[in-house]
Amino acid sequence: MRFVGISQVQHSGPGRDFRSNRSLNAEWVEVTNSGRRAVNLDGWTLTDRDGNRYRFDDVRLAGRSSVRVHTGQGRDTRRDVYQDRRRQIWDSRDTATLRDARGRVVDTESWGRGRR
């Protein structure tokens, strides 16, 4: 039984996007392990509806913990990892898909009008 999934999403807000790193890092997807045992996310991917992909590398998610995948640049920690992108990817109408290392869909979260 799998306990890992997308728990929260903070997508780009309305208004003007200045593409600052601060703005980019205010956009994130949170992945949570609700189980007791740690899960190795190495090779797992997080994609948006347009096909932008983030690949987890050497991330071990402890039991009952979360990691936020930020869009911008930063230093990876146990709670926060960064895609090192220079533009926002999560739109006000989008879908986040989490896949395991074998490419199997583990969880999907859609938001906004006209969700898919």
BALOBA-1460 file (C-alpha; in Angstrom, 3 decimals):
// residues 116
<rec num="1" residu="m" x="0.000" y="0.000" z="0.000"/>
<rec num="2" residu="r" x="1.384" y="3.358" z="-1.041"/>
<rec num="3" residu="f" x="1.258" y="6.321" z="1.311"/>
<rec num="4" residu="v" x="2.986" y="8.955" z="-0.834"/>
<rec num="5" residu="g" x="0.970" y="11.602" z="-2.671"/>
<rec num="6" residu="i" x="0.493" y="15.245" z="-3.565"/>
<rec num="7" residu="s" x="-0.853" y="17.010" z="-0.485"/>
<rec num="8" residu="q" x="-0.836" y="20.705" z="-1.439"/>
<rec num="9" residu="v" x="-0.203" y="22.959" z="-4.420"/>
<rec num="10" residu="q" x="0.657" y="26.666" z="-4.495"/>
<rec num="11" residu="h" x="0.470" y="27.706" z="-8.147"/>
<rec num="12" residu="s" x="1.256" y="31.041" z="-9.739"/>
<rec num="13" residu="g" x="-1.109" y="33.741" z="-8.600"/>
<rec num="14" residu="p" x="-2.959" y="36.242" z="-10.755"/>
<rec num="15" residu="g" x="-1.262" y="39.437" z="-11.798"/>
<rec num="16" residu="r" x="2.087" y="40.360" z="-13.161"/>
<rec num="17" residu="d" x="4.914" y="37.863" z="-12.967"/>
<rec num="18" residu="f" x="8.310" y="39.431" z="-12.382"/>
<rec num="19" residu="r" x="10.125" y="36.093" z="-12.616"/>
<rec num="20" residu="s" x="12.141" y="36.849" z="-9.520"/>
<rec num="21" residu="n" x="13.561" y="33.841" z="-7.719"/>
<rec num="22" residu="r" x="11.420" y="34.766" z="-4.701"/>
<rec num="23" residu="s" x="8.298" y="34.702" z="-6.855"/>
<rec num="24" residu="l" x="9.322" y="31.403" z="-8.440"/>
<rec num="25" residu="n" x="9.919" y="29.790" z="-5.055"/>
<rec num="26" residu="a" x="6.497" y="30.916" z="-3.816"/>
<rec num="27" residu="e" x="5.176" y="28.406" z="-6.360"/>
<rec num="28" residu="w" x="5.431" y="24.791" z="-5.158"/>
<rec num="29" residu="v" x="3.929" y="21.316" z="-4.970"/>
<rec num="30" residu="e" x="4.069" y="19.452" z="-1.673"/>
<rec num="31" residu="v" x="4.582" y="15.690" z="-1.649"/>
<rec num="32" residu="t" x="3.709" y="13.901" z="1.598"/>
<rec num="33" residu="n" x="4.519" y="10.468" z="2.978"/>
<rec num="34" residu="s" x="1.680" y="9.632" z="5.379"/>
<rec num="35" residu="g" x="3.130" y="6.202" z="6.169"/>
<rec num="36" residu="r" x="5.461" y="5.271" z="8.989"/>
<rec num="37" residu="r" x="8.368" y="4.089" z="6.839"/>
<rec num="38" residu="a" x="10.688" y="6.266" z="4.781"/>
<rec num="39" residu="v" x="10.328" y="6.184" z="0.992"/>
<rec num="40" residu="n" x="13.198" y="6.654" z="-1.456"/>
<rec num="41" residu="l" x="11.968" y="9.099" z="-4.146"/>
<rec num="42" residu="d" x="15.085" y="8.685" z="-6.308"/>
<rec num="43" residu="g" x="13.928" y="8.588" z="-9.935"/>
<rec num="44" residu="w" x="10.364" y="9.705" z="-9.173"/>
<rec num="45" residu="t" x="9.017" y="12.549" z="-11.318"/>
<rec num="46" residu="l" x="6.602" y="15.433" z="-10.956"/>
<rec num="47" residu="t" x="5.119" y="16.819" z="-14.195"/>
<rec num="48" residu="d" x="2.689" y="19.540" z="-15.208"/>
<rec num="49" residu="r" x="0.069" y="19.461" z="-17.961"/>
<rec num="50" residu="d" x="2.529" y="20.954" z="-20.483"/>
<rec num="51" residu="g" x="5.095" y="18.200" z="-19.902"/>
<rec num="52" residu="n" x="7.565" y="20.125" z="-17.735"/>
<rec num="53" residu="r" x="9.254" y="17.516" z="-15.560"/>
<rec num="54" residu="y" x="11.166" y="17.508" z="-12.291"/>
<rec num="55" residu="r" x="13.088" y="14.346" z="-11.400"/>
<rec num="56" residu="f" x="13.798" y="13.609" z="-7.749"/>
<rec num="57" residu="d" x="17.453" y="12.783" z="-7.194"/>
<rec num="58" residu="d" x="18.681" y="11.267" z="-3.944"/>
<rec num="59" residu="v" x="15.595" y="12.300" z="-1.938"/>
<rec num="60" residu="r" x="14.554" y="10.111" z="0.976"/>
<rec num="61" residu="l" x="11.180" y="11.130" z="2.405"/>
<rec num="62" residu="a" x="10.896" y="10.153" z="6.063"/>
<rec num="63" residu="g" x="7.697" y="8.680" z="7.431"/>
<rec num="64" residu="r" x="4.966" y="11.206" z="8.199"/>
<rec num="65" residu="s" x="6.821" y="14.052" z="6.525"/>
<rec num="66" residu="s" x="6.607" y="16.269" z="3.442"/>
<rec num="67" residu="v" x="8.874" y="17.877" z="0.899"/>
<rec num="68" residu="r" x="8.017" y="20.978" z="-1.144"/>
<rec num="69" residu="v" x="9.177" y="21.091" z="-4.747"/>
<rec num="70" residu="h" x="9.801" y="24.791" z="-5.503"/>
<rec num="71" residu="t" x="10.026" y="26.106" z="-9.052"/>
<rec num="72" residu="g" x="12.994" y="28.473" z="-8.627"/>
<rec num="73" residu="q" x="16.549" y="28.096" z="-7.438"/>
<rec num="74" residu="g" x="17.738" y="27.226" z="-3.960"/>
<rec num="75" residu="r" x="19.639" y="24.774" z="-1.806"/>
<rec num="76" residu="d" x="17.944" y="21.407" z="-1.411"/>
<rec num="77" residu="t" x="17.084" y="20.316" z="2.136"/>
<rec num="78" residu="r" x="14.995" y="17.511" z="3.625"/>
<rec num="79" residu="r" x="11.881" y="19.734" z="3.474"/>
<rec num="80" residu="d" x="12.492" y="21.771" z="0.325"/>
<rec num="81" residu="v" x="13.898" y="20.915" z="-3.108"/>
<rec num="82" residu="y" x="14.279" y="23.227" z="-6.102"/>
<rec num="83" residu="q" x="13.736" y="22.753" z="-9.831"/>
<rec num="84" residu="d" x="16.167" y="25.583" z="-10.730"/>
<rec num="85" residu="r" x="13.808" y="27.045" z="-13.331"/>
<rec num="86" residu="r" x="13.735" y="30.646" z="-14.480"/>
<rec num="87" residu="r" x="10.009" y="30.878" z="-15.212"/>
<rec num="88" residu="q" x="6.822" y="29.743" z="-13.535"/>
<rec num="89" residu="i" x="5.366" y="26.435" z="-14.656"/>
<rec num="90" residu="w" x="2.270" y="25.876" z="-12.502"/>
<rec num="91" residu="d" x="-0.597" y="27.780" z="-14.092"/>
<rec num="92" residu="s" x="-3.861" y="28.815" z="-12.446"/>
<rec num="93" residu="r" x="-5.389" y="25.905" z="-14.383"/>
<rec num="94" residu="d" x="-3.079" y="22.917" z="-14.356"/>
<rec num="95" residu="t" x="-2.463" y="19.321" z="-13.288"/>
<rec num="96" residu="a" x="0.434" y="17.943" z="-11.239"/>
<rec num="97" residu="t" x="1.245" y="14.263" z="-11.739"/>
<rec num="98" residu="l" x="3.543" y="12.293" z="-9.452"/>
<rec num="99" residu="r" x="5.079" y="9.106" z="-10.885"/>
<rec num="100" residu="d" x="7.280" y="6.514" z="-9.222"/>
<rec num="101" residu="a" x="10.672" y="5.411" z="-10.566"/>
<rec num="102" residu="r" x="8.970" y="2.895" z="-12.886"/>
<rec num="103" residu="g" x="6.791" y="5.601" z="-14.439"/>
<rec num="104" residu="r" x="3.560" y="4.511" z="-12.762"/>
<rec num="105" residu="v" x="1.172" y="7.311" z="-11.758"/>
<rec num="106" residu="v" x="1.085" y="7.539" z="-7.967"/>
<rec num="107" residu="d" x="-1.096" y="10.649" z="-7.629"/>
<rec num="108" residu="t" x="-2.598" y="13.471" z="-9.675"/>
<rec num="109" residu="e" x="-3.924" y="16.826" z="-8.523"/>
<rec num="110" residu="s" x="-5.797" y="19.268" z="-10.782"/>
<rec num="111" residu="w" x="-6.982" y="22.783" z="-10.019"/>
<rec num="112" residu="g" x="-8.666" y="25.771" z="-11.648"/>
<rec num="113" residu="r" x="-11.563" y="25.984" z="-14.055"/>
<rec num="114" residu="g" x="-11.680" y="23.410" z="-16.805"/>
<rec num="115" residu="r" x="-9.655" y="20.815" z="-14.893"/>
<rec num="116" residu="r" x="-8.597" y="17.707" z="-16.765"/>
